[in-house]
């Protein structure tokens, strides 16, 4: 299977989505990417591919940092606390 072609298509599709997305849609895209990457990490753990798991976990951390840096904590402190609690309670331990 040609994974390079798929990655190129996915990158172009993601660029198109992000160029026209609202802030909320960008957050949804980031959350979708986080969930996909977490699923990959879990699969790597089950298959004992720990180096690949490490790369996935690093990507998850990058996405989480992007999500947290995009929030205005002063203006939305209550929402952030609720979202943070919701995210930490639903994210499985990797």
C-alpha positions in Angstrom: 0.0 0.0 0.0 1.2 3.5 -0.8 1.3 5.2 2.6 3.2 8.2 1.3 0.4 9.1 -1.1 -2.1 8.8 1.7 -0.1 11.0 4.0 0.3 13.6 1.2 -3.5 13.5 0.6 -4.2 13.8 4.3 -1.8 16.7 4.7 -3.5 18.6 1.8 -6.9 17.8 3.2 -5.9 19.0 6.6 -4.4 22.2 5.2 -7.7 22.9 3.4 -9.7 22.3 6.5 -7.6 24.5 8.7 -7.5 27.4 6.3 -11.2 27.9 6.4 -12.0 26.7 9.9 -13.4 28.7 12.8 -11.6 28.6 16.2 -14.1 26.0 17.4 -13.6 23.9 14.3 -9.8 24.1 14.8 -10.3 22.8 18.4 -12.4 19.9 17.1 -9.7 19.1 14.5 -7.1 19.1 17.2 -9.2 16.9 19.5 -9.8 14.5 16.6 -6.1 14.3 15.9 -5.4 13.7 19.6 -7.9 10.8 19.7 -6.5 9.3 16.6 -2.9 9.5 17.8 -3.9 8.0 21.2 -5.5 5.1 19.4 -2.3 4.6 17.4 -0.2 4.7 20.7 -2.5 2.1 22.2 -2.1 -0.2 19.2 1.7 0.3 19.4 1.7 -0.7 23.0 -0.4 -3.8 22.3 2.0 -4.8 19.5 5.0 -4.0 21.8 6.3 -1.3 19.4 7.5 1.0 22.1 9.6 3.3 20.0 6.6 4.0 17.8 4.5 4.4 20.9 6.9 7.0 22.1 6.6 9.0 18.9 2.8 8.9 19.2 2.9 10.0 22.9 5.1 12.9 21.9 2.6 13.9 19.2 -0.2 13.7 21.8 1.8 16.0 24.1 2.3 18.5 21.2 -1.4 18.5 20.4 -2.3 19.0 24.1 0.1 21.9 24.3 -1.5 23.4 21.3 -4.9 23.0 22.7 -4.0 24.5 26.1 -2.0 27.4 24.6 -5.0 28.3 22.4 -7.2 28.9 25.4 -7.5 32.4 27.0 -7.3 31.3 30.6 -8.1 34.8 32.0 -11.3 35.2 30.1 -12.4 31.6 30.2 -11.0 30.3 33.5 -14.2 28.5 34.5 -14.6 26.9 31.0 -11.0 25.8 31.0 -11.3 24.2 34.4 -14.4 22.2 33.3 -12.7 21.3 29.9 -9.5 20.3 31.7 -11.4 18.1 34.1 -13.4 16.5 31.3 -10.3 15.8 29.3 -8.3 14.4 32.1 -11.1 12.2 33.2 -11.6 10.7 29.7 -8.0 10.3 28.6 -6.8 6.8 29.4 -3.4 6.2 30.9 -0.9 5.3 28.2 
